[in-house]
């Protein structure tokens, strides 16, 4: 794990932080999902004991039945049966010692979560699924599949292979590959803008599935100007890390009591979660004045502290 963490740190070394002006955004909640970062401390953030929202009745952390079913470990016989059934199958051939395989896991879970929603169900075909095959436990099958590098992701539909790639990719790249190989154009995001979340349950699933994420809580009225400033910074951070994160939006007006549930004293606010628990937060004008560097440093600090544990 230590070597893997060092690899992730090198992947983000040299990322430039760029300033700029942004248009005022609508009142919303922005979730910045970060797959991997490492680095320094920003003293403007308030660090404290991790605060789970289990007691507040807002989040229920830990694996859920839905999450546990998302990506399914498979055997050669089970894989063959799934392919013969004719539905869309995304197969991840991996090894437990493989660092790039670990980096791919968050994107696979996200894709599996979308499949489980029923959005891509086709009449007469099984629901699309994401399967994993351990190449060390099933060496003969991995060889028969023509696997030469890890991870290898293979797409199947109507009983035949429709595409494959090797290596770790971002969620957007995985979705692009799946869209092309499986004919799922709905996976493509042509706008490049934030994706809207329709419910707290959807937000909860995101929090549960990601190792580290940043939540920007934006307000209206007297908080609108500061919220717009923070919104712009978060959007720039998302674009700067291009493909290594996903930005989600949620209308704050549809979330009465969300600030209280998140134990926030002022808006706008930035909250960093790790493994489903709150580990850092920044509120009010401090949040509005935070730069891309500030936010990235805070995220890096969280991951670095985790790697040292």
C-alpha positions in Angstrom: 0.0 0.0 0.0 2.9 2.4 0.8 4.4 2.0 -2.7 0.9 2.4 -4.2 0.5 5.7 -2.3 3.8 7.0 -3.6 2.7 6.1 -7.1 -0.5 8.1 -6.7 1.5 11.1 -5.4 3.8 11.0 -8.4 0.7 11.0 -10.7 -0.3 14.4 -9.5 3.1 16.0 -9.1 3.4 19.2 -11.1 -0.3 19.9 -11.5 -0.5 23.7 -12.1 -2.9 25.9 -10.1 -4.5 28.6 -12.3 -6.5 31.6 -11.2 -9.4 33.3 -13.0 -12.8 34.9 -12.8 -16.0 33.0 -12.9 -19.7 33.8 -13.5 -22.0 33.7 -10.5 -23.3 30.2 -10.0 -26.8 29.1 -9.0 -27.5 28.2 -5.4 -26.4 24.6 -5.1 -24.2 22.0 -3.3 -21.1 21.0 -5.1 -19.4 17.7 -4.5 -15.8 17.3 -5.7 -14.8 13.7 -5.7 -11.1 13.2 -5.6 -9.6 9.7 -6.4 -6.0 10.3 -5.2 -3.9 13.2 -4.0 -0.9 13.7 -1.6 1.0 16.6 0.0 0.8 19.7 2.3 -1.3 21.4 5.0 -3.4 24.6 4.6 -3.7 26.2 8.0 -7.0 27.9 7.2 -8.9 24.6 7.5 -10.2 23.4 10.9 -9.1 19.9 11.6 -10.9 18.0 14.3 -11.9 14.5 15.3 -13.6 12.7 12.4 -17.4 13.4 12.8 -19.7 10.7 11.4 -23.2 11.7 10.5 -24.6 8.5 11.7 -25.7 10.1 14.9 -27.2 13.1 13.0 -29.5 10.8 11.0 -28.3 12.2 7.7 -25.8 9.6 6.5 -25.5 5.9 7.2 -21.8 5.1 6.6 -20.2 1.8 5.9 -20.9 -0.7 3.1 -24.5 -0.9 2.1 -26.2 -3.9 0.3 -26.3 -1.8 -2.9 -22.7 -0.9 -2.8 -21.6 -4.5 -2.0 -23.5 -5.8 -5.0 -22.1 -3.2 -7.4 -18.9 -4.8 -8.5 -19.1 -8.6 -8.3 -16.1 -11.0 -8.0 -16.6 -13.8 -10.6 -15.2 -17.2 -11.5 -14.5 -18.4 -15.0 -17.8 -20.4 -15.1 -19.8 -17.5 -13.8 -18.2 -15.2 -16.3 -18.9 -17.5 -19.2 -22.6 -17.7 -18.1 -22.9 -14.0 -17.9 -21.5 -13.4 -21.3 -23.7 -16.1 -22.9 -26.8 -14.5 -21.3 -26.2 -11.6 -23.8 -26.4 -8.6 -21.5 -23.7 -5.9 -21.3 -20.7 -7.0 -19.2 -17.7 -5.0 -18.1 -15.0 -7.3 -16.9 -12.0 -6.1 -14.8 -9.1 -8.5 -14.8 -6.9 -7.5 -11.9 -4.5 -8.7 -9.2 -4.5 -7.8 -5.5 -0.8 -6.6 -5.7 -1.4 -4.4 -8.7 -1.2 -0.6 -7.9 -3.0 0.6 -11.1 -5.7 -1.9 -10.4 -6.4 -0.2 -7.1 -6.5 3.2 -8.8 -9.2 1.9 -11.2 -11.5 0.6 -8.4 -13.4 3.9 -7.7 -14.3 4.4 -11.4 -15.5 0.8 -11.6 -17.7 1.2 -8.5 -19.1 4.4 -10.0 -19.9 2.8 -13.3 -21.5 -0.2 -11.5 -23.6 2.1 -9.4 -25.0 3.7 -12.6 -25.8 0.3 -14.0 -27.6 -0.8 -10.8 -29.9 2.2 -11.1 -31.8 0.6 -14.0 -31.0 3.4 -16.3 -29.4 1.1 -18.9 -31.8 -1.9 -18.6 -32.9 -3.3 -22.0 -36.0 -5.4 -22.4 -35.2 -9.1 -22.8 -31.6 -8.7 -21.6 -30.0 -9.1 -18.2 -29.1 -5.9 -16.4 -25.6 -4.6 -17.3 -23.0 -5.6 -14.7 -19.4 -5.0 -13.7 -17.5 -8.2 -12.9 -13.9 -8.7 -11.5 -11.7 -11.7 -12.2 -8.6 -12.3 -10.1 -5.8 -13.1 -12.5 -3.7 -14.9 -9.9 -6.5 -17.2 -8.8 -7.7 -17.8 -12.4 -4.4 -17.7 -14.4 -5.7 -20.1 -17.1 -8.8 -18.1 -17.8 -6.8 -14.8 -17.8 -4.4 -16.3 -20.4 -7.3 -17.6 -22.5 -8.7 -14.1 -22.5 -5.5 -12.8 -23.9 -4.6 -10.6 -20.9 -1.1 -9.3 -21.1 -1.2 -6.3 -18.7 -3.1 -5.3 -15.6 -5.6 -4.1 -15.2 -7.3 -5.2 -18.4 -11.0 -4.2 -18.9 -13.0 -6.2 -21.4 -16.5 -5.3 -22.7 -19.0 -7.8 -23.8 -22.5 -7.5 -25.3 -24.8 -10.0 -27.1 -22.3 -12.8 -26.2 -19.2 -11.4 -27.9 -16.3 -9.1 -26.9 -16.9 -5.6 -28.2 -13.8 -3.8 -26.9 -11.0 -3.7 -24.3 -8.3 -1.5 -22.8 -5.3 -1.8 -20.4 -4.3 0.4 -17.5 -5.9 2.7 -14.9 -8.3 5.4 -16.3 -10.5 8.0 -14.8 -14.3 7.6 -14.5 -14.9 9.8 -17.5 -12.5 7.8 -19.6 -14.1 4.5 -18.4 -17.5 5.8 -19.3 -16.3 6.9 -22.7 -14.9 3.5 -23.4 -18.1 1.8 -22.2 -20.2 4.1 -24.3 -18.3 3.2 -27.4 -18.0 -0.6 -26.7 -21.5 -1.1 -25.4 -23.5 1.5 -27.4 -24.5 3.4 -24.2 -24.4 7.0 -25.4 -26.2 8.0 -22.2 -22.8 7.6 -20.5 -21.3 10.5 -22.4 -21.3 13.9 -20.9 -20.9 16.3 -23.8 -21.4 19.5 -21.8 -18.3 19.1 -19.5 -20.4 20.8 -16.8 -21.4 19.5 -13.4 -23.9 16.6 -13.2 -27.0 17.3 -11.1 -27.8 15.0 -8.2 -31.5 14.6 -7.6 -31.6 13.3 -4.0 -29.8 13.1 -0.7 -29.7 9.3 -1.2 -27.6 9.8 -4.3 -25.3 12.1 -2.5 -25.0 9.6 0.3 -24.0 6.8 -2.1 -21.2 9.1 -3.4 -19.9 9.8 0.1 -19.9 6.1 0.9 -18.2 5.0 -2.3 -15.3 7.5 -2.4 -12.1 7.4 -0.2 -11.8 11.2 -0.1 -14.2 13.8 -1.3 -14.7 17.6 -0.9 -18.2 19.0 -0.4 -18.9 22.6 -1.2 -22.1 23.9 0.5 -23.4 27.0 -1.3 -26.1 29.3 -0.1 -28.4 32.1 -1.4 -29.4 35.5 -0.3 -26.7 37.1 1.9 -24.4 34.2 1.1 -24.9 34.3 -2.7 -21.8 36.4 -3.6 -19.4 34.3 -1.4 -21.0 31.1 -2.7 -20.4 32.1 -6.3 -16.8 32.7 -5.5 -16.4 29.3 -3.9 -18.3 27.7 -6.8 -15.9 29.1 -9.3 -12.9 27.8 -7.4 -14.4 24.3 -7.1 -15.2 24.3 -10.8 -11.6 25.3 -11.6 -10.2 22.6 -9.3 -12.3 20.0 -11.1 -11.1 21.1 -14.6 -7.5 21.4 -13.4 -7.5 17.8 -12.3 -9.3 16.8 -15.5 -10.8 13.4 -15.3 -9.5 12.5 -11.9 -12.6 13.8 -10.2 -16.3 14.2 -10.7 -18.3 17.3 -9.8 -21.9 16.9 -8.7 -24.5 19.6 -8.0 -27.4 19.5 -5.6 -29.9 22.4 -5.2 -29.6 23.6 -1.6 -33.2 24.8 -1.5 -34.3 21.1 -1.8 -32.2 20.2 1.3 -33.8 21.9 4.4 -31.6 21.5 7.4 -28.6 20.4 5.5 -26.3 22.9 7.2 -27.4 21.6 10.6 -27.0 18.0 9.5 -23.4 18.8 8.4 -22.8 20.7 11.6 -22.0 24.0 9.8 -22.1 27.4 11.5 -21.9 29.5 8.4 -22.1 29.4 4.6 -20.6 28.9 2.1 -18.6 26.0 3.5 -16.1 23.4 2.3 -16.2 20.0 4.0 -13.7 17.2 3.4 -14.7 13.6 4.0 -12.5 10.6 4.3 -13.8 7.1 4.4 -17.3 8.5 5.0 -16.4 10.8 7.9 -15.9 14.5 8.2 -12.2 15.3 8.8 -11.8 19.0 7.9 -14.1 22.0 7.2 -13.8 25.7 6.2 -16.7 28.2 6.6 -17.9 31.6 5.6 -15.6 34.2 4.1 -12.6 31.9 4.6 -14.3 29.3 2.3 -15.1 32.0 -0.2 -11.5 33.3 -0.2 -10.0 29.9 -0.6 -7.9 29.4 -3.7 -7.4 26.3 -5.8 -4.0 25.9 -4.1 -5.7 26.1 -0.7 -8.2 23.4 -1.5 -5.7 21.2 -3.2 -3.3 21.5 -0.2 -6.0 20.5 2.2 -6.9 17.4 0.2 -3.3 16.5 -0.1 -2.9 16.8 3.7 -5.8 14.4 4.3 -4.4 11.7 2.0 -0.9 12.1 3.3 -2.1 11.7 6.9 -4.0 8.6 5.9 -0.9 7.1 4.2 1.1 7.6 7.4 -1.4 5.8 9.6 
